[in-house]
Amino acid sequence: MKHIVLCLSWGISLLLSAFDASAQSEPLTFVTVERPPFSMHSESGTHTGFAIDLTEALAVELGRPVRFETVASFPELFAAVTEGRADGAVANISITTAREEIIDFSHPIYEGGLQIMLHGDDSAASLYAIIATRDVAFFLLSAFGCLFFFGLLMWYFEREHSPYFQRSFRQALFPSFWWALNLVVNGGFEERVPQSRVGRFFGVLLVVSSLFVVSVFVAKITAAMTIAAIAENVDSINDIEGRTVATTVGSTGEAYLITREVSHTAYTSLSEMLDAFESGSIDAIVFDGPVLSWYLQTRGDGEGRLVERVFKRENYGMVLPTGSPLTEQINRALLALRESGKHDEIQRKYFGN
């Protein structure tokens, strides 16, 4: 009887060992989304990127093979983990309290944050945009109207005294305006000095007045340019009010914009959002800074510029099912990769020093 019990115990232990060995050799399945440079497809069609390379290094530490599946959006990514269809998820996934309620996170793998991307020509107002304002246009029209009127007055005073003004009313329309314009801009013509007393007095009055007119004009344009420059400067999230703003569905960028009550459009995929940006359908993107920076370096082609300020700092982590035994194993493996320098090596590969 004693021998039977020992044999049964030995058999059960052998089965458990075999099952454990089988579980340890079973490939890990991680879902991801297309988020260069964290997760992307290489030219050969394989997965690559910072988060992918780091996960593969972690799998080596754990002694487990790993395979990746790509989904279209973050909501699909979280659903795959919570429903048990994947062992975990990797990308630029921000660690948040709300997400921690439904899934577990590993230790942080990268520190990033939300930034704003604007079009490259959105940094300063164009000269046309400045001049084509109601105030400046009104001032210009008024100035030209005054010059035209003053020129005709001078023609009236000088038409019988100066050869230049000895023309009919219709013929004198432009020459009179041209004389007044040159008087204001250049101080007048020496050979066309007014001959009558009234004309001379009026000419002097126009020269003195022109100093005031030119000063007002310069001040008006300067003020318009200053106001336009201030209006185009984005220093806070409130400065993008009035622009067409975009982010992606389920991202921390969307949560941030909702919290700040900023009107925006949430796109299903990153590529769809970037295509809309390139076509000019949207003015600003609020999204993960490292992803936007990578886009500008590799695909932006002068289309946009990144506002340097990080509006909301975030840590990215690996997503795991709540209570997963892999969480502790992955955290230990992450610490080992940091201590060995492998983590820094992978980070330098995609982000430099």
Secondary structure, DSSP 8 states (H G I E B T S, - for coil): -HHHHHHHHHHHHHHHHHHHHHHHHS-EEEEE--BTTTBEE-TTS-EESHHHHHHHHHHHHHT--EEEEE-SSHHHHHHHHHTTS-SEE-SS-B--HHHHTTSEE-S--EEEEEEEEEEGGGSS--HHHHHTSHHHHHHHHHHHHHHHHHHHHHHHHHTTT-GGG-S-HHHHHHHHHHHHHHHHHH---GGG---SHHHHHHHHHHHHHHHHHHHHHHHHHHHHHHHHHHHH---SGGGGTTS-EEEETTSHHHHHHHHTT---EEESSHHHHHHHHHHTS-SEEEEEHHHHHHHHHHT-TTSEEE-SS-SEEEEE--EE-TT-THHHHHHHHHHHHHHHTHHHHHHHHHH--
